Amino acid sequence: GNVALAGFQKALQWQAALTLLATMPLMGLQRTAFTYSAAVTMCDESRKWQEALSLVSRMCQEVAAVLVIACSAAISACENCLAWQQALQLLFAMRKRKALVDMYSYSACISACEKT
């Protein structure tokens, strides 16, 4: 699963990657923070911020440890598409869950707000 997602990421085939991510349990494969992070990063690179936020939400439900990289990528996706409200909502959700928030997350939120 992880190798296939990485291959899709290089080709920017975000739809195929999301389909694979959704069907992993049917194939007996476990979705991990890494697989979610790869998919969120691909959504960022494809400027699909809504999908990135949806993935992070699902990841928070399925994966015990919220990966800062995935959340930062989703915030970056919001920044790139001028979705500053969603970027701030995700940042506040991370803080509420006591997830480690790094300088990249804060910087992307600030940048998203500046661009509006």
N, C-alpha and C positions, 0 to 999 in steps of 0.2 A: 504494500500500500504506500509506504513512505517513498520508495524509489519511483513508483509510477507518478505520484504527485510531484516529485521533483522534476521528472521529465516533462510533465504538463506545464510546470512553472516556467521552465526554460523556453517553451514554445508559446507561452502566454495563452494557453488554452484553458481559461478559467472555468468555462462551463463544463468541460469534460472533467476537470479536477473536482468540481463541486458534485458532479454526478458520482464520481468514484468515491468521494468522501461519504456521500449519502448511502452508498451500497456496501461499504466496507463491512458492516456488521452481518449482512446477508452472506458474505463470503467468508465469515469466520475471522475477520480481521478487526482488531481493536483500534479505534480512533484515539490518538494520543494528542498531547499538547503540541508535539512536533508536527503532526499531520494538519491539525487546525492552523498552526502558525504558518505553515507553507501555503495553505489555501488562503488565509487572510492576506499574506504578503502578495500573492498572485492577484487578489482583488484590488489591493492597493496599486499595484503596477498597471492594472487594467482600468483603474479609476472607477471601481465598482464599490463605493463606500457603503451602500445599503447592504450589499451582500457581506461585506467585511463585518459590519456591526451585527448582522444576523449570526454569522459564524462565531463571533466572540460570545454572544449570548448563549448559543448552544454549547460552546466549549465550557463556559462557566458552570453549566448544568452537568456536563458529563465528566469533565476533567477536574480533579480535586485542586490542583495548583493552577492558578491563572497565570499564564505566561506573559510577562511584561512585554516581550517582543511582539506577541500577537496584538495586544492592546495598543501598543505604540504604532504598529502597522495600520490598525484600523483608524486610529486618530490621524495618522498621516493621510490615509485615504480620504477622510473627511476634509482635511486641510486642502488637499489637492482639488477637491470639488467644491470648495467654499461652503461646506456644511459645518460652520463653526458651532452651531447649537448642539449638533450631535457629537462633535468632538469634545465639547465641554461636558455633556451628559456622560460620556464614557469615562472621562477623567474623574468626574465626581463619583461615578459608580466604582471605579477602581479604588479610590480613596475610602469609600464607604466599606468596601470589602477588605480593607486594610492590605490591599495588594501593593507591592512595591512599585512606586511611580518613579520613573527615571527622568532625567533632564530632557530626553528626546520627546517624551510625552508632553511635558510642560511646554517645550519649545514649539512643537507642532500645534498645540492649542493656541498659543500666543500668535503664531503665524497665521492660523486660520482666522482668528479674530481681526488681525491687522488687514487681511485681504478683503474684508467685507466693507 
